[in-house]
């Protein structure tokens, strides 16, 4: 049986030796045996477990407990319970597909809202009234305004007043946030629509600009979820192969 040292594992996987030790500490790989001199001994099982974990963490989908699920799956696989790991991955895959469906449906809701013209009237809503009307917390309303997603007019006394057009915009933001789109991607879409009302909403939401400093999974949500789905399918196959080799 071929064995590997820490540095060799790090080189094969493309990670720092400290990351190898961290995976061991977090129970993401089987506990390696040690030589008399204390050096760790890694096997082919460790190598494949590392590769499995790297694929699992390539796209870290955070919403609705998905990250927690995938970490549990890796730990279960490291313990050699491949059947349970496959079941966990299939559950993860099902939820990733559900997240994709929600993300697609949110885009359709946005299209419908954009085509809807608010009634022209003199009704103006206070922030608390908007919060209750749309079931959006006051903190969320403040946060969205602070992040530039909407600009609210004020009365002479400084109180904010929300118009029907603001209500429509808030419904759009709420729909996308419920589907876990990031504030950055929503702002990108709203800005694009202000210049080009015929812009492809799905494309804009999922295509971060080159000048964006930090790009998260939710800044390109559908693309990330599609990659997570593809990776989940690969992980199921890897787990089945590992079961045949190391059970």
TIVEXBA-937624 format. One line per 4 residues: number of its first residue (from 1); for each residue y, z, x of N, C-alpha, C. Coordinates in Angstrom, 1 decimal, padded with zeros to 4 digits. Each point is the difference from the previous one (the first is absolute). Layout:
<atoms>
NUM> Y,Z,X,Y,Z,X,Y,Z,X ~ ...
</atoms>
This chain:
<atoms>
1> -001.2,000.0,000.8,001.2,000.0,-000.8,001.2,000.0,000.9 ~ 000.9,-001.0,-000.3,001.3,-000.1,000.8,000.9,001.1,-000.4 ~ 000.7,000.7,001.0,000.9,001.0,-000.3,001.4,-000.4,000.6 ~ 001.0,000.6,-000.5,001.4,-000.3,000.4,000.8,001.3,000.3
5> 000.9,-000.2,000.9,001.0,001.1,000.3,001.2,-000.1,-000.9 ~ 000.8,001.0,000.0,001.2,000.0,-000.9,000.9,-001.2,000.4 ~ 000.2,-000.3,001.2,000.9,-001.1,000.5,-000.6,-001.3,-000.4 ~ -001.3,-000.2,000.0,-000.6,-001.2,-000.4,000.1,-000.3,-001.5
9> -000.2,001.1,-000.8,000.2,-000.1,-001.4,001.4,-000.5,-000.3 ~ 001.0,000.7,000.6,001.4,-000.3,-000.2,000.3,-001.5,000.3 ~ -000.6,-000.5,001.1,000.2,-001.4,000.4,-000.6,-001.0,-001.0 ~ -001.2,000.3,-000.5,-000.7,-000.8,-000.9,000.7,-000.1,-001.3
13> 000.5,001.1,-000.5,000.7,000.1,-001.3,001.4,-000.4,000.1 ~ 000.6,000.1,001.1,001.4,-000.3,000.2,001.0,001.1,-000.4 ~ -000.4,001.3,000.4,000.8,001.1,-000.3,000.1,000.9,001.2 ~ 000.9,001.0,-000.1,000.2,000.9,001.1,-001.2,001.0,000.1
17> -000.4,000.5,001.2,-001.1,001.0,000.0,000.3,001.2,-000.8 ~ 001.3,000.4,-000.1,000.4,001.2,-000.8,-000.3,-000.3,-001.5 ~ 000.0,-001.2,-000.4,-000.3,-000.4,-001.4,-001.5,000.2,-000.3 ~ -000.8,-000.3,001.0,-001.4,000.2,-000.1,-000.3,001.5,-000.2
21> 000.7,000.9,000.7,-000.2,001.4,-000.1,000.5,000.5,-001.4 ~ 001.1,-000.6,-000.5,000.6,000.3,-001.2,-001.0,-000.3,-001.2 ~ -000.6,-001.2,000.1,-001.0,-000.3,-001.0,-001.2,001.0,-000.1 ~ -000.3,000.4,001.2,-001.1,001.0,000.1,000.5,001.3,-000.7
25> 001.2,000.4,000.3,000.5,001.3,-000.5,000.2,-000.1,-001.5 ~ 000.3,-001.2,-000.6,000.1,-000.1,-001.4,-001.3,-000.3,-000.8 ~ -001.1,000.0,000.8,-001.3,-000.3,-000.6,-000.1,-001.4,-000.6 ~ 000.7,-001.0,000.6,-000.1,-001.4,-000.4,-001.1,-000.7,000.7
29> -000.6,000.6,001.0,-001.1,-000.5,000.8,-001.0,001.1,000.1 ~ -001.3,-000.3,000.3,-001.0,001.0,000.2,000.4,000.8,001.3 ~ -000.4,001.3,000.0,000.3,000.8,001.1,-000.8,-000.5,001.2 ~ 000.7,-000.4,001.1,-000.8,-000.6,001.1,-000.7,001.2,000.8
33> -001.1,-000.3,000.6,-000.7,000.9,000.9,000.8,000.0,001.3 ~ -000.3,001.0,000.8,000.7,000.1,001.3,-001.0,000.1,001.2 ~ 000.4,-000.6,001.1,-000.8,000.2,001.2,000.2,001.4,000.5 ~ -000.8,000.3,001.1,000.1,001.4,000.6,001.4,000.2,000.5
37> 000.7,-001.1,000.5,001.3,000.2,000.5,001.1,000.0,-001.1 ~ -000.4,-000.1,-001.3,000.9,000.1,-001.1,000.5,-001.3,-000.5 ~ -000.3,-001.1,000.7,000.4,-001.3,-000.5,-000.7,-000.4,-001.3 ~ 000.8,-000.6,-000.9,-000.5,-000.4,-001.3,-000.9,-001.2,000.2
41> -001.1,-000.1,-000.8,-000.9,-001.1,000.0,000.1,-000.7,-001.4 ~ 000.5,-001.3,000.0,000.1,-000.7,-001.2,-001.1,-001.1,-000.1 ~ -000.4,-000.3,-001.2,-001.1,-001.0,-000.2,000.5,-001.2,-000.8 ~ -000.9,-000.9,-000.3,000.4,-001.2,-000.8,000.5,000.4,-001.4
45> -000.6,001.1,-000.5,000.4,000.5,-001.3,001.5,000.4,000.0 ~ 000.4,000.6,001.1,001.4,000.4,000.1,000.9,-001.2,000.0 ~ -000.4,-001.0,000.8,000.8,-001.2,000.1,000.2,-000.7,-001.4 ~ -001.1,-000.1,-000.8,000.1,-000.6,-001.3,000.8,000.9,-001.0
49> -000.2,001.3,000.2,000.8,000.9,-000.9,001.5,-000.1,000.3 ~ 000.3,-000.2,001.3,001.4,-000.2,000.3,000.6,-001.3,-000.6 ~ -000.8,-001.0,000.1,000.4,-001.3,-000.6,000.2,000.1,-001.5 ~ -000.9,000.7,-000.6,000.1,000.3,-001.5,001.3,000.7,-000.3
53> 000.3,001.0,000.8,001.2,000.8,-000.3,001.3,-000.9,000.3 ~ -000.1,-000.8,001.0,001.2,-000.8,000.3,000.3,-001.0,-001.1 ~ -001.1,-000.6,-000.6,000.2,-000.9,-001.2,000.5,000.8,-001.2 ~ -000.5,001.2,-000.2,000.4,000.8,-001.1,001.5,000.4,000.1
57> 000.5,000.3,001.2,001.3,000.4,000.1,001.0,-001.1,000.4 ~ -000.5,-001.3,000.0,000.9,-001.1,000.3,001.1,-000.1,-001.1 ~ -000.4,000.1,-001.3,001.0,000.0,-001.1,-000.2,001.4,-000.6 ~ 001.0,000.9,000.2,-000.1,001.3,-000.5,000.8,000.1,-001.4
61> -000.8,-000.3,-001.0,000.6,000.1,-001.4,000.0,001.5,-000.4 ~ 001.2,000.5,-000.3,000.2,001.4,-000.2,-000.1,000.4,-001.4 ~ 000.4,-000.9,-001.0,000.1,000.5,-001.3,-001.3,000.4,-000.7 ~ 000.2,000.9,-000.9,-001.1,000.4,-000.9,-001.3,000.5,000.7
65> 000.2,000.6,001.2,-001.1,000.6,000.7,-000.9,-000.9,000.8 ~ 000.5,-001.3,000.1,-000.9,-001.0,000.7,-000.2,000.4,001.5 ~ 001.0,000.5,000.6,-000.1,000.4,001.4,-001.0,001.1,000.2 ~ 000.1,001.0,-000.9,-001.0,001.1,000.0,-001.4,-000.5,-000.2
69> -000.2,-001.0,-000.9,-001.3,-000.5,-000.2,-000.6,-000.7,001.2 ~ 000.8,-000.8,000.7,-000.5,-000.7,001.1,-000.3,000.9,001.2 ~ 000.8,001.1,000.1,-000.3,001.0,001.1,-001.3,000.7,-000.3 ~ -000.2,000.3,-001.2,-001.3,000.7,-000.4,-001.2,-001.0,000.3
73> 000.2,-001.2,-000.3,-001.1,-001.0,000.2,-000.3,-000.1,001.5 ~ 001.0,000.0,000.9,-000.3,000.0,001.4,-000.7,001.2,000.5 ~ 000.4,001.2,-000.5,-000.7,001.2,000.4,-001.4,000.0,-000.5 ~ -000.3,-000.5,-001.2,-001.3,000.0,-000.5,-000.9,-000.9,000.8
77> 000.6,-001.2,000.4,-000.8,-000.9,000.8,-000.3,000.6,001.4 ~ 001.0,000.7,000.5,-000.2,000.6,001.3,-001.1,001.1,000.0 ~ -000.2,000.6,-001.2,-001.1,000.9,-000.2,-001.3,-000.6,-000.2 ~ 000.0,-001.4,-000.1,-001.3,-000.7,-000.2,-000.4,-000.2,-001.4
81> 000.8,000.3,-001.0,-000.3,-000.2,-001.4,000.6,-001.3,-000.5 ~ -000.7,-001.1,000.4,000.5,-001.3,-000.2,000.0,-000.4,-001.5 ~ -001.0,000.5,-000.7,000.0,-000.4,-001.5,001.2,000.6,-000.7 ~ 000.3,001.2,000.3,001.2,000.6,-000.6,001.3,-000.7,000.4
85> 000.0,-000.4,001.3,001.2,-000.7,000.6,000.2,-001.3,-000.7 ~ -001.1,-000.7,-000.3,000.1,-001.3,-000.8,000.5,000.3,-001.4 ~ -000.5,001.0,-000.6,000.5,000.3,-001.4,001.5,000.3,000.0 ~ 000.4,000.8,001.0,001.4,000.3,000.1,000.9,-001.2,000.3
89> -000.5,-000.9,000.8,000.7,-001.3,000.3,000.1,-000.8,-001.2 ~ -001.1,-000.1,-000.8,000.1,-000.8,-001.3,001.0,000.6,-001.0 ~ 000.1,001.3,000.0,001.0,000.7,-000.9,001.4,-000.4,000.5 ~ 000.2,000.1,001.3,001.2,-000.4,000.7,000.4,-001.4,-000.4
93> -001.0,-000.9,000.1,000.2,-001.4,-000.2,000.5,-000.3,-001.5 ~ -000.7,000.7,-000.9,000.3,-000.1,-001.4,001.5,000.5,-000.2 ~ 000.4,001.1,000.6,001.4,000.4,-000.2,001.0,-000.9,000.6 ~ -000.3,-000.5,001.2,000.9,-001.0,000.6,000.2,-001.2,-000.9
97> -001.1,-000.5,-000.6,000.2,-001.1,-001.0,000.8,000.4,-001.2 ~ -000.1,001.3,-000.4,000.8,000.4,-001.1,001.5,000.1,000.4 ~ 000.2,000.4,001.2,001.4,000.1,000.5,000.6,-001.5,000.1 ~ -000.8,-000.9,000.4,000.4,-001.4,000.0,000.4,-000.5,-001.4
101> -000.8,000.4,-001.0,000.2,-000.4,-001.4,001.3,000.6,-000.5 ~ 000.2,001.3,000.4,001.3,000.6,-000.5,001.2,-000.6,000.7 ~ -000.1,-000.4,001.3,001.1,-000.6,000.7,000.3,-001.4,-000.6 ~ -001.0,-000.8,-000.4,000.2,-001.3,-000.6,000.6,000.2,-001.4
105> -000.5,001.0,-000.8,000.5,000.2,-001.3,001.5,000.4,000.0 ~ 000.4,000.8,001.0,001.4,000.5,000.2,000.9,-001.2,000.1 ~ -000.5,-001.0,000.8,000.8,-001.2,000.2,000.2,-000.8,-001.3 ~ -001.0,000.0,-000.8,000.1,-000.7,-001.3,001.0,000.8,-000.9
109> 000.0,001.3,000.0,000.9,000.8,-000.7,001.5,-000.3,000.4 ~ 000.1,-000.1,001.3,001.4,-000.3,000.6,000.5,-001.3,-000.5 ~ -000.9,-001.0,000.0,000.4,-001.4,-000.5,000.4,000.1,-001.5 ~ -000.7,000.8,-000.8,000.4,000.1,-001.4,001.3,000.7,-000.1
113> 000.2,001.0,000.8,001.3,000.8,-000.1,001.2,-000.9,000.4 ~ -000.3,-000.8,001.0,001.1,-000.9,000.5,000.4,-001.0,-001.0 ~ -001.0,-000.4,-000.8,000.3,-001.0,-001.0,000.6,000.6,-001.3 ~ 000.0,001.3,000.0,000.6,000.7,-001.2,001.5,000.3,000.2
117> 000.8,-000.5,-000.9,001.4,000.3,000.1,000.4,001.2,-000.8 ~ 000.5,001.0,000.6,000.4,001.3,-000.7,001.1,-000.3,-001.0 ~ 000.0,000.7,-001.1,001.0,-000.1,-001.0,001.4,000.4,000.5 ~ 000.9,-000.8,-000.4,001.4,000.3,000.5,000.6,001.1,-001.0
121> 000.2,001.2,000.5,000.6,001.0,-000.8,000.8,000.9,000.9 ~ 000.6,001.0,-000.6,000.9,000.9,000.8,-000.7,001.3,000.3 ~ -001.3,000.0,-000.2,-000.7,001.3,000.2,-000.1,000.3,001.5 ~ 000.3,001.2,000.4,-000.1,000.4,001.4,-000.8,001.3,000.0
125> -000.9,000.0,001.0,-000.9,001.2,000.0,000.3,000.9,001.2 ~ -000.1,001.2,-000.1,000.1,001.0,001.1,-001.3,000.0,000.7 ~ 000.0,000.5,001.2,-001.2,000.1,000.9,-001.1,000.7,-000.7 ~ 000.3,001.2,-000.6,-001.0,000.8,-000.7,-000.6,-000.8,-001.1
129> 000.8,-000.7,-000.8,-000.5,-000.8,-001.1,-000.9,-001.2,000.5 ~ 000.3,-000.6,001.1,-000.8,-001.0,000.6,-001.3,000.6,000.5 ~ 000.0,001.1,000.6,-001.2,000.7,000.4,-001.0,000.2,-001.1 ~ 000.6,000.5,-001.1,-000.9,000.3,-001.2,-000.4,-001.3,-000.7
133> 000.9,-001.0,000.0,-000.4,-001.3,-000.7,-001.1,-000.7,000.7 ~ 000.1,-000.1,001.3,-001.0,-000.8,000.8,-001.1,000.9,000.6 ~ 000.1,001.3,-000.2,-001.0,000.9,000.6,000.0,-000.1,001.6 ~ 001.2,000.0,000.5,000.2,-000.1,001.5,000.7,001.3,000.4
137> -000.5,000.6,001.0,000.6,001.3,000.4,001.4,-000.2,000.5 ~ 000.8,001.0,-000.1,001.4,-000.1,000.5,000.0,-000.2,001.5 ~ -000.9,000.6,000.7,-000.1,-000.2,001.5,-000.3,-001.4,000.3 ~ -000.9,-000.7,-000.8,-000.3,-001.4,000.3,001.2,-000.9,-000.2
141> 000.8,000.3,-001.1,001.2,-000.8,-000.2,001.0,000.2,001.1 ~ 000.1,001.2,000.5,000.9,000.2,001.2,-000.5,-000.7,001.2 ~ -001.3,000.1,000.2,-000.6,-000.7,001.2,000.2,-001.5,-000.1 ~ -000.3,-000.6,-001.1,000.1,-001.4,-000.1,001.5,-000.5,000.2
145> 000.9,000.8,-000.5,001.4,-000.3,000.2,000.4,000.1,001.5 ~ -000.4,001.1,000.6,000.3,000.2,001.4,-000.6,-001.1,000.9 ~ -001.2,-000.5,-000.4,-000.6,-001.1,000.8,000.5,-001.4,-000.4 ~ 001.0,-000.1,-000.8,000.7,-001.2,-000.3,-000.7,-000.9,-001.0
149> -001.0,000.6,-000.8,-000.7,-000.9,-001.0,000.9,-000.2,-001.2 ~ 001.0,000.8,-000.2,000.9,-000.3,-001.1,001.3,000.8,000.3 ~ 001.1,-000.6,-000.5,001.4,000.6,000.1,000.5,000.3,-001.3 ~ 000.3,001.3,-000.3,000.4,000.4,-001.3,001.5,000.3,-000.1
153> 000.6,-000.5,-001.0,001.4,000.2,-000.2,000.3,001.4,-000.4 ~ 001.2,000.5,000.2,000.4,001.3,-000.4,001.2,000.1,-000.9 ~ 000.1,001.0,-000.8,001.2,000.2,-000.8,001.1,000.6,000.9 ~ 001.1,000.2,-000.6,001.1,000.6,000.8,-000.3,001.4,000.4
157> -000.8,000.7,-000.8,-000.4,001.4,000.4,-001.1,000.0,001.0 ~ -000.5,-001.1,000.5,-001.0,-000.1,001.0,-001.4,-000.1,-000.5 ~ -000.2,000.2,-001.3,-001.4,-000.1,-000.6,-000.5,-001.5,000.0 ~ -001.3,-000.1,000.3,-000.6,-001.3,000.0,-000.2,-000.5,-001.4
161> 000.1,-001.3,-000.2,-000.3,-000.6,-001.3,-000.9,-001.2,000.2 ~ -001.1,000.1,-000.7,-001.0,-001.1,000.1,000.1,-000.9,-001.1 ~ 000.0,-001.3,000.3,000.1,-001.1,-001.1,-001.4,-000.5,-000.3 ~ 000.0,-000.9,-001.0,-001.3,-000.6,-000.4,-000.6,-000.8,001.2
165> 000.9,-000.6,000.8,-000.4,-000.8,001.1,-000.6,001.0,001.1 ~ 000.5,001.1,000.1,-000.5,001.0,001.0,-001.4,000.5,-000.5 ~ -000.1,000.2,-001.3,-001.3,000.4,-000.6,-001.1,-001.0,000.3 ~ 000.4,-001.3,-000.1,-001.0,-001.1,000.3,-000.4,000.0,001.4
169> 001.0,000.2,000.9,-000.3,000.1,001.4,-000.9,001.2,000.4 ~ 000.3,001.1,-000.7,-000.9,001.2,000.2,-001.4,-000.2,-000.4 ~ -000.2,-000.7,-001.1,-001.3,-000.3,-000.5,-000.8,-000.8,001.0 ~ 000.7,-001.0,000.6,-000.6,-000.8,001.0,-000.4,000.8,001.2
173> 000.9,000.9,000.5,-000.3,000.9,001.1,-001.2,000.9,-000.3 ~ 000.0,000.6,-001.2,-001.0,000.9,-000.4,-001.4,-000.7,000.0 ~ 000.0,-001.2,-000.6,-001.3,-000.7,-000.1,-000.6,-000.3,001.4 ~ 000.9,-000.4,000.9,-000.5,-000.2,001.4,-000.4,001.2,000.8
177> 000.8,001.1,-000.2,-000.4,001.2,000.6,-001.3,000.6,-000.5 ~ -000.2,-000.1,-001.3,-001.3,000.4,-000.6,-001.2,-000.7,000.6 ~ 000.3,-001.2,000.4,-001.1,-000.8,000.7,000.0,000.2,001.5 ~ 000.8,000.9,000.5,000.0,000.4,001.4,000.7,-001.0,000.9
181> 000.9,-000.8,-000.5,000.8,-000.8,000.9,001.0,000.9,000.7 ~ 000.4,-000.3,001.2,000.9,000.9,000.7,001.4,-000.3,-000.4 ~ 000.9,001.0,000.2,001.4,-000.2,-000.3,000.6,-001.2,000.7 ~ -000.4,-000.2,001.3,000.5,-001.1,000.8,-000.4,-001.3,-000.6
185> -001.2,-000.2,-000.4,-000.4,-001.3,-000.6,000.7,-000.2,-001.3 ~ 000.2,001.0,-000.8,000.7,-000.1,-001.3,001.5,-000.4,000.2 ~ 000.6,000.6,001.0,001.4,-000.3,000.4,000.0,-001.5,000.5 ~ -000.9,-000.3,000.8,-000.1,-001.4,000.5,000.0,-001.0,-001.2
189> -000.9,000.3,-001.0,-000.1,-000.9,-001.1,001.3,-000.1,-000.9 ~ 000.6,001.2,-000.2,001.2,000.0,-000.8,001.1,-000.7,000.7 ~ 000.1,000.1,001.3,001.1,-000.7,000.7,-000.2,-001.5,000.0 ~ -001.3,-000.4,000.1,-000.3,-001.4,000.0,000.3,-000.6,-001.4
193> -000.3,000.7,-001.0,000.2,-000.5,-001.4,001.5,-000.1,-000.3 ~ 000.8,000.8,000.7,001.4,-000.1,-000.3,000.6,-001.3,000.6 ~ -000.7,-000.5,001.1,000.5,-001.2,000.6,-000.8,-001.2,-000.7 ~ -001.3,000.2,-000.3,-000.8,-001.1,-000.5,-000.8,000.5,-001.2
197> 000.5,-000.1,-001.2,-000.7,000.5,-001.2,-001.4,-000.6,-000.2 ~ -000.3,-001.2,000.7,-001.3,-000.6,-000.2,-000.9,000.3,001.2 ~ 000.3,001.0,000.8,-000.8,000.3,001.1,-001.4,000.4,-000.4 ~ -001.0,-000.2,000.8,-001.4,000.3,-000.2,-000.1,001.6,000.2
201> -000.1,000.7,-001.1,000.0,001.5,000.1,-001.2,000.5,000.8 ~ -001.2,-000.5,-000.2,-001.1,000.4,000.7,000.1,-000.2,001.5 ~ 000.5,-001.2,000.3,000.2,-000.3,001.5,001.0,000.9,000.6 ~ 001.1,000.2,-000.6,001.1,000.8,000.5,-000.5,001.5,000.2
205> -000.7,000.5,-001.0,-000.5,001.4,000.1,-000.9,000.2,001.1 ~ -000.8,-001.0,000.4,-001.0,000.1,001.0,000.3,-000.6,001.3 ~ 001.2,-000.4,000.2,000.4,-000.6,001.3,001.2,000.7,000.6 ~ -000.3,001.1,000.9,001.1,000.7,000.6,000.8,-001.0,000.9
209> 001.3,000.3,000.1,000.9,-000.8,000.9,-000.3,000.4,001.5 ~ 000.3,-000.9,000.9,-000.2,000.3,001.4,000.9,001.1,000.5 ~ 001.1,000.2,-000.6,000.9,001.0,000.5,-000.2,001.4,-000.5 ~ -001.1,000.2,-000.9,-000.3,001.3,-000.5,-000.6,000.8,001.1
213> 000.5,001.1,000.3,-000.4,000.8,001.2,-001.4,000.5,-000.1 ~ -000.4,000.7,-001.2,-001.3,000.5,-000.2,-000.6,-000.6,-001.2 ~ -001.2,-000.6,000.1,-000.7,-000.6,-001.1,-001.2,000.8,-000.4 ~ -000.1,000.5,-001.2,-001.1,000.8,-000.4,-000.9,-000.9,-000.9
217> -001.2,000.6,-000.3,-000.9,-000.7,-000.8,000.6,-000.4,-001.4 ~ 000.8,000.9,-000.5,000.6,-000.3,-001.4,001.1,-000.9,000.1 ~ 000.5,-000.4,001.2,001.0,-001.1,000.1,-000.6,-001.4,-000.2 ~ -001.3,000.0,000.1,-000.7,-001.3,-000.3,-001.3,000.4,-000.7
221> 000.2,000.6,-001.2,-001.1,000.7,-000.7,-001.2,-000.9,-000.3 ~ 000.2,-001.1,-000.7,-001.1,-000.8,-000.4,-000.8,-000.6,001.2 ~ 000.7,-000.4,001.0,-000.6,-000.5,001.2,-000.9,001.1,000.7 ~ 000.6,001.2,000.0,-000.7,001.1,000.6,-001.2,000.4,-000.7
225> 000.1,000.0,-001.4,-001.2,000.3,-000.8,-001.1,-001.1,000.1 ~ 000.4,-001.2,000.1,-001.0,-001.1,000.2,-000.7,000.2,001.3 ~ 000.7,000.4,001.1,-000.6,000.2,001.2,-000.9,001.2,000.0 ~ 000.4,001.0,-000.7,-000.8,001.3,-000.2,-001.3,-000.4,-000.8
229> 000.1,-000.9,-000.9,-001.2,-000.4,-000.8,-001.0,-000.7,001.0 ~ 000.6,-001.0,000.7,-000.9,-000.7,001.0,-000.6,000.9,001.0 ~ 000.7,001.0,000.5,-000.5,001.0,000.9,-001.1,000.8,-000.6 ~ 000.2,000.4,-001.2,-001.0,000.8,-000.7,-001.3,-000.7,-000.1
233> 000.0,-001.3,-000.3,-001.2,-000.8,-000.1,-000.7,000.0,001.4 ~ 000.8,-000.2,001.0,-000.6,000.0,001.4,-000.6,001.4,000.3 ~ 000.6,001.1,-000.4,-000.5,001.3,000.3,-001.3,000.3,-000.7 ~ -000.1,-000.5,-001.3,-001.3,000.1,-000.7,-001.1,-000.6,000.8
237> 000.2,-001.2,000.5,-001.0,-000.7,000.8,-000.3,000.7,001.3 ~ 001.0,000.5,000.6,-000.2,000.7,001.3,-000.8,001.3,-000.3 ~ 000.3,000.7,-001.0,-000.8,001.2,-000.4,-001.4,-000.3,-000.2 ~ -000.3,-001.1,-000.7,-001.4,-000.3,-000.3,-000.7,-000.4,001.2
241> 000.7,-000.7,001.0,-000.6,-000.3,001.3,-000.3,001.3,000.8 ~ 001.0,000.9,000.0,-000.2,001.2,000.7,-001.1,000.9,-000.6 ~ -000.2,-000.1,-001.3,-001.1,000.8,-000.6,-001.3,-000.6,000.5 ~ -000.2,-001.3,000.1,-001.2,-000.6,000.5,-000.3,000.3,001.5
245> 001.1,000.2,000.8,-000.2,000.3,001.4,-000.1,001.4,000.3 ~ 000.7,000.9,-000.7,000.1,001.4,000.5,-000.5,001.0,-001.0 ~ -000.5,-000.3,-001.1,-000.4,000.9,-001.0,-001.1,000.9,000.6
</atoms>
